[in-house]
Amino acid sequence: MLHKIIFLFISALCFLGNPAYAQDYSMVIKGGHVIDPKNNINEIMDVAIRDNKVVLVARNIDAKQAQVIDAKGLYVTPGLIDIHSHNFFGTEPDHYLGNGLDALPPDGFTFRTGVTTVVDAGGAGWKTFATFKEQTIKHSKTRVLSFLNIVGEGMRGGVYEQNLNDMDARMTAMVARQNKEIVGIKVAHYSGREWDPVDRAVEAGKSANVPVIVDFGGTIPMLSTQELFTKHLRPGDIFTHAFAELASRMPIVDGQGKVLPYVIEAQKRGIIFDVGHGGGSFRFSQAIPALKSGFFPNTISTDFHTGSMNAGMKDQLNTMSKFLNMGMNLQQVIQASTWNPAKVIQQEDLGHLSAGAGADVAIFSMRKGKFGFIDSSGYKMEGDQKLECELTIRDGVVVYDLNGLSRPAWDKK
Ligand SMILES: [Zn+2]
């Protein structure tokens, strides 16, 4: 018996100490410029993946038998996280972004822009989440998470989103606690002057221990955003559509091009300013002066739906490229689309390339030239750099490959 134990012990030591085993990778991305803000990496490195996990980021990794992806001249980052998207697609007429025709299936649009995780922002409420899970979450290769709408019917549009009787903090929190895909609570589109929708969302957020994301405004005369930041939201709650300029919501930049002092104060206190570009919620007249004065968004997101994707917004990379051309550097833009959103939604296993992290990786080229970018009011800003997605890996598998980086040449079988 003792002999057997000693034998097993020695075998285990040999196994663990065997360098051949330790270097056995399934895929190595070689020679790319790795930007992994969580781990403070911003230089040429190799990334080794075994099955569905990142196992090593280092210089000159010996790929051995692994598949090699040559990423010279390209950027390698964690898979992008878009925390404001609309993916509860369906065929119900007049259901807007909750099982309706204006939301979009994620896989058709995410991987081609390096996005591996989306958070559907309020498409489903507690009454419709089961349908969303069955219809979208279970059938998508993209990781789909949810900000559950405080409205039980979700984002059905019209009068449904005005129904205070359908905003039940207790039921919302209960369904949020029961489903790990729910990472926060959404409140949106309410046009009354009551604070109840925001307060009930925060109550649900407290109860389920998740943040609240607020699409604020829609009320004339306008409600005070100062009051929103100081009296209603908590640090960690999210103010989306940060750079909107609407008749029904206070802008964050005043008429003189200055970011309002209480906005700067709110960000310092921990309110998250999210881009949520969308079809009507991003203006250069807000974003350019804000960035010039050093006020950057915490998170960059799309507000993706049929009304934004073919307008000025287009996709996550086009939105990130706008911020690059407005003065954020590449590291900051990547951080606002990977590690920052991961922290905001309390999913700290995502958004980085640490050893042991899930192998969600994006590879980009930086195109140089003359580009035009359009905002929600139809104005253009010119720029000279634009990110393009070359390849996306989700859970260790290549799910998008623009130029065949991962494929052998047809005549070299
Ligand atoms: Zn939205």
Residues whose N, C-alpha, C, O or C-beta is under 5 A from the ligand:
A	BS01	ZN	A121 D303
